[in-house]
Amino acid sequence: ASFWAKAIAIEGFDLAEAYNALDPSISAGDVVSTAGGIDINKSAGPYDPKLLGVVSTSPGITLSQWQGGGNPRPVALSGRVPVKVTDEGGPIGVGDRLTSSSTPGYAMKATQAGSSLGKALESFNGGQGTILAFISSGQSAASFDSPGPATIIGTLTPGLINSQTISSTANLSNLDSVGLQGQGVINDQGDSGSITAGNGNFVGNLSVQGQALFNQSLTLNGNLNVAGQSILRSNAASLAGLIVQGATSQTANLQEWQDSTGVVFASLDAGGNLTVRNGTFNGTLQVNGHIITGNTSGSTTVAAGANAGTGATTSVSGNDTSGKVTINSGTGSTAGVLATITFANSYGAAPRVVLIPANDNGASIQYFVGATGTTTYTIYTNNAPADGTTYLYNYQIMQ
């Protein structure tokens, strides 16, 4: 038969379909899950993957081909219905997604991705009760506003996590894209102990205590703290593996490497200058500019030797690596020690000193580098220098 109408007014608020209740105690407002076919039971736990809907109180339309027998219950397919709720997932606000809870037949606020039965049309906070909800069954998106562990199973595109701590219960194996606002802590994700994602967009801080692998892009507007191993790979030969960009008019260092106490032992400033406490090069070091030396602390000093003569004076301009020594001989100079230079910082072993005369007087005598240790070296001569004469020597030192 056919029915034609221009307008129909129905007093009920929802569209329902008849199902058979295996549990005779199932009543209006109960959250139910499928038991297969037309059979239903009360929901059996949080985010029940078999979640079906809510038993309607007074449906406007009920779809049914019931043949008699059993325990028929009208399960709301769409529309507004009263639903039994608990505050297990936290206080419920208007618009919050609802899902099944650990209390059979009761709904709770959904705080993670998973099965959802609809949205709350009323707020609730306090034990158990009943509120009005709009039924629209499906999967809730991973948009979290409350703290607590989050378990994400399946594909998330995109996901937005607000102030969430994702614990070791999380499985992110099929994570396509993840966005984090606030602070996120990721501890040993999934079976492999790592988080793998296509894109990462982090507005707050990201702390990774396992391994993080992003196959496409990572945008981080806060701090990145990695307690495990960090591996950066370029997925194309023509792309740079790591790009660090400073802010406009950057004043702080672009990068710093610190020890466990926060002491900086290497840094790269905004001008591209690299400062390293110590460095080891196992290959070739090529310098296309100037080599400028200096002391990390203290000053290199010089003292006149016993053979430089009475009233002899000395000075040094430079550091432990390079510089110039000035020797002004006194009276009664003899062959022997003309000056002793003391390093500002000790070498690990006696270094090699290259001495080059810087004036004619320096070249006129038989000078050479004498005793050399980790803290000092001496300038010797085999013949007596002239009294009251200035002798200049440049030096280069390497260990």
C-alpha positions in Angstrom: 0.0 0.0 0.0 1.1 3.6 -0.6 0.5 6.6 1.5 0.7 10.2 0.3 0.7 13.2 2.5 1.6 16.8 2.3 2.6 17.1 6.0 2.7 14.8 8.9 3.0 15.7 12.6 4.3 13.0 14.9 4.3 13.5 18.7 7.4 11.4 19.4 10.9 12.7 19.0 12.8 9.8 17.5 12.9 7.1 14.9 13.3 3.6 16.4 13.6 0.0 15.2 12.4 -3.1 17.2 15.1 -5.5 18.5 14.9 -8.6 20.7 16.1 -8.1 24.3 18.0 -11.1 25.6 17.9 -9.5 29.0 14.3 -9.0 30.1 15.4 -6.2 32.4 16.4 -3.9 29.5 14.2 -0.8 29.6 13.8 2.7 28.2 17.0 4.7 28.5 19.3 1.7 28.6 22.4 1.8 26.4 22.5 -1.5 24.4 24.8 -3.4 22.1 24.2 -5.9 19.4 24.3 -9.6 20.3 24.0 -10.6 16.7 21.0 -10.4 14.3 18.1 -8.7 16.0 19.3 -9.6 19.5 20.5 -7.0 22.0 22.1 -6.8 25.5 23.0 -4.0 27.8 26.3 -2.4 26.8 29.2 -4.4 28.3 32.0 -1.8 28.9 33.6 1.5 27.9 33.7 2.2 24.1 31.9 -1.1 23.4 32.7 -1.9 19.7 29.3 -3.6 19.5 27.5 -0.4 20.7 24.1 -0.1 19.0 22.2 2.7 20.6 19.6 3.5 23.3 16.2 2.0 24.0 13.6 4.6 23.2 11.1 5.9 25.7 8.3 6.9 23.4 9.4 6.7 19.7 7.6 8.8 17.1 8.0 6.1 14.5 9.0 2.4 15.1 10.1 0.2 12.3 9.2 -3.4 12.9 8.2 -6.6 11.2 7.7 -8.4 14.6 6.1 -11.8 14.4 5.3 -12.1 18.1 7.2 -13.7 20.9 10.5 -12.6 22.4 11.1 -9.3 24.2 10.9 -6.5 21.6 12.5 -3.2 22.5 12.5 0.0 20.3 16.1 1.0 19.8 16.4 4.7 18.7 18.1 5.1 15.3 17.9 8.9 15.3 16.4 11.8 17.2 16.1 12.9 20.8 15.8 10.3 23.6 16.4 10.1 27.4 19.5 8.1 28.1 20.9 6.7 31.4 24.3 8.2 32.2 27.2 8.1 34.7 30.0 10.5 35.5 32.6 7.8 34.9 34.1 9.8 32.0 33.9 13.1 33.9 31.2 15.8 34.0 29.1 15.8 30.9 28.5 19.1 29.1 26.0 20.0 26.4 27.4 18.8 23.0 29.8 16.1 24.5 29.9 12.8 22.7 28.5 9.9 24.6 29.7 6.3 24.7 29.1 3.1 26.7 30.6 2.9 30.3 31.7 0.2 32.6 28.2 0.2 34.2 25.9 -2.0 32.0 23.2 0.0 30.3 24.7 3.4 31.1 26.5 6.0 28.9 29.4 8.3 29.8 31.3 11.2 28.3 33.6 10.0 25.5 37.2 11.3 26.1 38.9 9.3 23.4 38.3 7.8 19.9 35.9 4.9 19.8 32.3 3.9 19.5 29.8 6.7 20.1 26.0 6.8 20.4 25.4 10.5 20.1 25.6 13.9 21.7 24.4 15.1 25.1 21.7 17.8 25.0 21.9 18.3 28.7 24.7 18.6 31.2 25.3 16.1 34.0 27.6 15.8 37.0 27.0 13.5 39.9 26.8 9.7 40.1 24.1 8.3 37.8 21.0 9.8 36.2 19.2 10.4 33.0 19.7 13.2 30.4 18.3 14.0 27.0 20.6 13.0 24.1 20.6 13.3 20.3 21.2 9.8 18.8 23.8 9.6 16.0 25.8 6.4 16.3 29.3 6.2 14.9 32.9 6.7 15.9 33.9 9.7 18.0 36.9 11.7 16.7 40.0 11.9 18.9 39.4 15.4 20.3 40.2 15.3 24.0 39.5 18.0 26.5 40.0 16.2 29.7 43.3 14.8 31.2 44.0 11.1 31.5 45.4 8.3 29.4 44.2 7.9 25.8 44.0 4.7 23.8 43.9 5.3 20.1 43.3 2.2 17.9 42.8 2.5 14.2 43.2 5.4 11.8 43.2 9.0 13.0 43.0 11.7 10.3 43.5 14.2 11.6 43.6 13.9 15.4 43.6 16.7 17.9 44.7 16.0 21.4 44.3 18.7 24.1 46.6 18.4 27.1 46.7 14.6 26.9 49.1 12.1 28.3 49.3 9.1 26.1 50.5 6.1 28.2 51.9 2.8 27.2 48.3 1.5 26.6 48.1 3.6 23.4 48.3 1.9 20.1 49.1 4.4 17.3 50.1 1.9 14.7 47.7 3.4 12.1 48.2 7.0 13.0 48.1 9.1 9.8 48.2 12.6 11.3 48.4 13.8 14.9 48.0 17.3 16.3 48.8 18.2 19.8 47.7 21.4 21.6 49.0 21.9 25.1 51.5 19.4 26.4 51.9 15.8 25.3 53.9 13.0 26.8 54.4 9.8 24.7 55.7 6.7 26.5 56.5 3.6 24.5 53.7 3.5 21.9 52.2 0.4 20.5 54.0 -2.9 20.1 57.2 -1.4 18.8 57.7 1.1 21.6 57.5 4.0 19.2 55.1 6.5 17.7 54.9 6.5 13.9 52.9 9.2 12.1 52.6 10.8 8.7 52.4 14.4 9.9 52.9 15.9 13.3 51.6 19.4 14.3 52.4 20.2 17.9 51.3 23.6 19.2 52.5 23.0 22.8 55.4 20.8 24.2 56.2 17.3 23.0 58.1 14.9 25.3 59.0 11.6 23.7 60.4 8.9 26.0 60.5 6.2 23.4 61.1 6.6 19.7 59.2 9.0 17.4 59.2 8.6 13.6 57.5 11.1 11.3 57.5 10.0 7.7 56.3 13.4 6.3 56.5 16.6 8.4 56.8 17.6 12.0 55.7 21.1 13.0 56.5 22.0 16.6 55.7 25.4 18.1 56.7 24.5 21.6 59.5 22.5 23.2 60.7 19.0 22.0 62.1 16.8 24.8 63.4 13.4 23.7 64.5 11.0 26.4 65.2 8.2 23.9 66.9 8.1 20.5 66.1 10.7 17.9 66.5 9.8 14.2 65.9 12.4 11.5 65.8 11.0 7.9 65.2 12.8 4.6 62.8 10.9 2.4 64.3 12.4 -0.8 67.9 12.9 -1.8 67.2 16.5 -2.9 65.8 17.5 0.6 67.7 18.6 3.6 67.6 16.2 6.5 67.2 18.9 9.2 66.4 22.6 8.8 66.6 24.9 11.9 65.1 28.3 11.3 65.3 31.1 13.8 62.8 33.8 14.4 63.0 37.3 12.8 65.9 39.2 14.5 66.9 36.0 16.3 69.2 36.8 19.3 69.4 33.5 21.2 71.3 30.5 19.9 69.7 28.5 17.1 70.9 25.3 18.7 72.6 24.3 21.9 74.0 21.0 23.1 74.1 20.6 26.9 75.2 18.1 29.4 72.8 16.6 32.0 73.2 19.6 34.3 72.4 22.2 31.6 76.0 23.3 30.9 76.4 24.3 27.3 79.3 22.5 25.6 78.4 23.4 22.0 76.2 26.1 20.4 75.2 27.6 17.1 74.3 31.2 17.2 72.0 33.2 15.0 75.0 34.4 12.9 76.0 30.8 12.0 79.0 30.7 14.5 79.6 27.3 16.0 81.2 27.2 19.5 82.4 23.8 20.7 84.2 23.0 23.9 86.2 20.2 22.4 86.1 18.6 18.9 87.6 15.6 17.2 87.8 15.3 13.4 88.6 11.9 12.0 88.7 13.1 8.4 89.7 16.3 6.7 89.0 19.7 8.2 88.7 22.3 5.5 88.6 26.0 6.4 87.6 28.5 3.7 87.9 31.5 5.9 90.1 32.6 8.7 91.3 30.6 11.8 90.9 32.8 14.9 92.3 31.4 18.1 91.7 32.3 21.7 91.7 31.0 25.2 88.6 29.5 26.8 89.6 31.2 30.1 92.7 32.9 31.6 95.7 34.6 29.9 98.9 33.2 28.5 101.9 34.8 30.3 105.7 35.1 29.8 108.6 35.7 32.2 112.2 36.7 31.3 114.7 33.8 31.6 117.8 33.8 33.7 120.0 34.4 30.7 118.2 37.4 29.3 120.3 39.7 31.3 119.8 42.0 34.3 116.7 44.2 33.9 115.3 42.2 31.0 111.6 42.5 30.2 109.2 40.3 28.3 105.6 40.4 27.0 103.2 38.2 25.0 100.3 39.0 22.8 98.2 36.0 22.0 97.0 32.8 23.6 97.8 29.2 24.1 97.6 28.4 20.4 99.3 31.4 18.6 100.8 34.7 19.4 103.9 36.9 19.6 106.6 37.0 22.3 108.7 40.1 22.9 112.0 39.9 24.7 113.9 43.0 25.7 117.4 41.8 26.8 119.0 43.4 29.8 122.7 43.8 30.5 125.1 40.8 30.8 123.0 38.5 28.6 124.4 35.0 28.0 123.4 31.9 26.0 120.6 29.9 27.6 117.0 30.5 28.6 115.7 33.8 27.3 112.0 33.4 28.3 109.5 30.9 29.7 105.9 31.0 28.4 103.1 29.6 30.7 99.8 28.4 29.2 96.5 29.7 30.4 95.1 26.1 30.3 97.1 23.0 30.5 97.5 20.7 27.5 96.8 17.0 27.8 100.4 16.2 26.7 103.4 18.3 25.8 102.5 20.1 22.6 104.6 20.9 19.5 105.7 24.6 19.4 106.7 26.2 16.1 108.8 29.4 16.7 109.4 31.9 13.9 111.5 35.1 14.2 109.5 38.3 13.7 112.4 40.8 13.4 116.0 40.8 12.2 117.3 40.6 15.8 115.2 37.4 16.4 116.7 35.8 13.4 120.3 36.8 14.1 120.8 34.5 17.1 120.7 30.7 17.3 117.2 30.5 18.9 115.2 27.3 19.4 112.4 25.9 21.5 113.7 24.4 24.7 112.0 22.4 27.4 108.3 21.9 26.7 105.7 20.5 29.1 101.9 20.5 29.5 102.0 24.0 31.1 105.0 25.8 29.8 107.6 26.1 27.0 111.0 28.0 26.9 112.9 29.9 24.3 116.6 29.1 24.2 119.6 30.6 22.4 123.0 29.1 21.7 124.8 32.4 21.6 124.6 35.5 23.8 122.1 38.1 22.6 123.2 41.8 22.5 122.4 43.8 25.6 119.4 46.2 25.4 118.0 44.6 22.2 114.5 43.6 21.3 113.9 40.1 20.0 110.5 39.2 18.5 109.1 35.7 17.9 105.8 34.4 16.5 104.6 31.0 17.7 102.1 28.3 16.7 101.3 25.5 19.1 99.4 22.2 18.5 99.3 19.0 20.6 
